[in-house]
């Protein structure tokens, strides 16, 4: 194992906020709807119209954020492409199943099927960027992005890579949203659901980096004693939580944060970006941009009374997935 330092070189998003920019820091878009689809940029700068015709939205978003992130990082290429996705290319899956139900198993176009598999995203990004390095995909629902980040963390520590493109990509159609809501998975209470496409480039050089990745930990079914013990090594002035408007989940979040982090100021982001299976990737993006900018916008504070214009020295992203899986990601300015 090596003690190689890891930096967040760049981070880009396509979401329900303005895409590929940080306008949300000063002029956030506020939604009242329970379900919102992403605001897409013009994809013609990232993929030709002929190729785009055969791609679902999630693939085009992944390409746009990946290419912009690599460009902003200053690297020509990366050593690894690692993607986290909760359910992959849902829209193409729906198209394929719809055709199958209406037309049977005869004369089906293979395109929707080929582009509905989870690892299509990482593969497409690799092909488009001519990358022949390590390529992996994690489909672990609410900790999909965290699993991808953990893989990269271990690869850096083992000295196998010096750069990596980490992606968190999920889409949500109206049909899929209704299924999740009916099944009690999402859409609780005041929870707003959205879509996520975020790409983060990690590297071992600090030149023009957004921030430094200081520590990372994932836990499965930990007791509160274990959480408190781990949290002792992740103390930060600001804790970015996944509070989403799901009252039961939010109450548990606040209780655990109080026991783990004491009087640390709590932040949130899902009220702006929505809940999704890879929302924690947006959390890393938000924290990294705040550290680079040198301030935390007032609308991110859980309690307005906690607001401070103090320059953040570090931010901890605390992800709680279904009360079963946890991740802690510590970023430092």
N, C-alpha and C positions, 0 to 999 in steps of 0.2 A: 504493500500500500504506500502511496505517495501523499505528501502534504501539498500537492499542487493547488494553487489558489484558482478559484473559479469566479469569473465575472459575467454579468449579464451585459452583453455587448449591444443588444438591440431587442426591441419588442414591438410588434405590430398587431393590430386587431381589426376585424370586421365584425360589427355587432349592431345592436339597436341604437347605438350612438353613432355620430358621424364617423365613417370608416377611415382607417389609415391616417388618423390624426388624433390630437389630444384636445379637441374642442370641449370635450366633456369636463375638463378641469375648470373652465371658466364659463362655459355656456352649455350645461347639460340639457339634454332633451328629457322632459318628464312625461311619463306615460300613465294613463289611468286604466288602460286595457289589461286584462289578465294574461294575454298572450300576444306577443309582437314578434314579427320576423325581422331579420337584419336589414340594414340599409346597405345596399351593395354599391361598390364603386364601379366605374367603367372598367370592364375586364379586357378591353381591346389592347391595353398596354402589356398584358401578361400572357395572353393566349390568342392565337389567331381565330377569326370568326368560324372558320371551317372546323377547327378542333373544338371550339367552345360549344358548337351545336350538339356534340355528343357527350358533353360534360354536365353533371348536375351542379347545382349551386354550391354545394359543400366543397366540391373539387376545385371550382374556380376561386372560391374564397381562400382555400388552402394555398393555391398557387400564388394568389395576390399577396397574402400576408407573408408567405415564405420568401418570395423573391424580394419583397420590400425589406424584410428583416435581414436577409443575407447582404443586400446592398448597403443597408445602414450600418451593418457591423464592420464594414471595411474589408471583409474576407472575400477571397475569390470563390472558395468552396468550403464546405465543412466536412469533418471526419465522420459524422454520424447524423442520420435523420431518424428521430424517434417521435412517434405520434401517439397521442392518447385520444380515444373517441369512445363515448358511451355506447352508441348504437350504430355508428358508421353512417353510411349513405342511405338514410331512411327514405328520402324522396324517390330514389331509384328503386329501392326495395318495393315501395308502394306501387310504382309504375309496373314493375315486373309481375307482382301478384295480381294487380288489376287486369293486366293482359291475360294472365294465366286463367283467371276466373271467368273471363268473358270469352276467350278464344280457345280454351283448353290447352293441350300440350302440342298443338300443331302450329307450325310456321311462326314460332315465337322469335322475336329479335333477341340475339344474345347480348346486346349492348347493355341493357338495363341490369341484366344479371351480372355481367362482368364488372360493372361499376357499382355494384351494391355491396361488395365484400368490404370488410373493415380495413384491410391492408391496402386497398386501392389508393388511399390518400397518400401514404408514405411512398408507395411505388410511383405514383404519378409525379410527385414532387422530385423524386430522384431522377426520373427519366427527363423531366423538363429542365432540370438543373445539371444534367449529365454527371450525377454523383454516383459513384460505384462503391461507396463505403458502407459501413454498418447501417442496417435498416431494420427497424422493428416497430411493431404496433401493439398497443395495450388497450383492451376493451374491458374495463373494470368499472363500468358505470360511474359513480360519483368520485372515484379516485383514479380515473383513467389518466388524466394529465399528471397527477401526482406520481403514478407508476412510471410514466415516461421520464419524469424528472428524476426519479430514484435510479432508474437505469443509467441515465447520463451521469448522475452523481457518482455511481459505482465505477463506471467506465473511466471517468476522470481520475478517481482515486487509485484505480489499478494501473494508471499510466497508459491506457490503451488509446485514448483520444486526447486531443488538445482543443477541439471545438465540436459543437453539436447544435443542430436545429431541432428544438423541441416544439411540437405542435399540439394544440388542443382544439379539436374540431367536432362540432355537433350541429345538426340542423333539426328543426322541429316543424312539421307540417300541422295543419289544423286537425287532420284525422289523428295523427300521433298524439297531439296535445290532448284531445278528447279522450283517447284511450288511457293516457297516463293519469288524467284527472279522475276518470271513472274508477281507475284501479287504486286511487289514493296515493300515487307516486309523487305527483306534482300538482300545482294549482290549488294548494290549501289556502284558506282564509284570504289574506291580502297579498299573497305571493304572486308576483308577476313572472311569467316564463318567457325566455327569449332564446336566442341562438348565439353560439360562440364560435369564433374562428380566430385563434391567437397563435402567433409564432414568435418564439423566443430563441435568440442565438446566444449560446454560452461559449466562452473562450478562456484561455489561461493568460491572456494579456490584458492589462488594464487600460490601454490607450483608448480614450473616448468612450469608455464603458458607462452604462447607465448607473450601475451599482455593483456591489460584490455579493456573491452567494456565500454567506458565512457558514450556514449549517442547514441540515435537512434531516428529517426523521419521519418515518411512517410507522403507525401502530395499529394492531388489529385487536379489537375487544379489550382494550386496556382498562384496568381498574382506576379509580380516581387517584389512588396512591401512586400508581405508575405514571399517570398523566402529570401529577404534580412534580414527581421526581425528574421527568424528562423536561418539563417546562422550566425547571431551575436553570437549565443550560441554554434557554432561549429567551431570557429576559429582554424586553424591548420597551421603548417608550410608547410605541403605538402597536396595537394588535388589530390586524385587518381580519374581520370575521365574515362568515357566510350567512349572516342574518338576512332573511329573505322575505319575511312577512308571514311565514308559516309559524303560527303562534306557539305550538307545542315545541317545535324544533328551536325556535328563538329563545324560549324560556330556558331550555337546556343549555343552549349556547352561552347565555348570560351567566347562568349559574356556574358552569364549568370555567368560564373565563375569570370570574371573580375568585374562585378557589385556586386557579393556576397562575394568574398573572396579577392578582391584587388590584392595585390602583392604576394599572396601565390604561391609557386612553384607548377606547374601542372605536374602530372604524368599520364601515360597511361599503359595499359596492353593488350588491345585487339589486338594490332599489333603482339603480341606473342602468345596469346591464342585463338584469333578469336572471332567473334560475335556469341552469342547464347542467347536463352531466359533466361538462368540462369547464364549468364556471370558475373553478379554482385557478385555471390558466389565466383567465381575465384578472383574477386577484393578484397574481404575480406581476402581470402587466401593469396594473394600477399602482401597486407598490413601487415598482421600478421607476415608473414615470414620476411619481411624487418625490422619490429620492433624488432623481436627476434634476427636477425643477427646484428642489429645495424648499418645498412647502406642501402642506396637505390642505386641499380645498375644504372649506367649511361644510359643504354638503356631504362630505364623507363621514363626518362624526356621528356616532350613534346618539350621543347626548350633546346637544348644542352647547351646554355649559362647559363641556370639556374642550371646546375649541381653543386653539392656540396657534399663533403664527410662528411658533418656534420651528426652526429648521430641523427636520427629522434626521436623526443620526442613523436610525435603523427602523425597520418595520417588519413585524412578524406576521406572516399569513397563516392563519389557523383554520384548517379545513376539517369540518366534521361531517362525515357522510353516513346518514341513517343511524347515527349513534353507535356505529360498529367500527368504522375505519376512520382514522385520524391522520392528518399530516401537519407538520410544522416546518415552515420554510422561512429562514431568517435572512433578510437582505440588509445590507449596510451601505450607507452613502460612500 
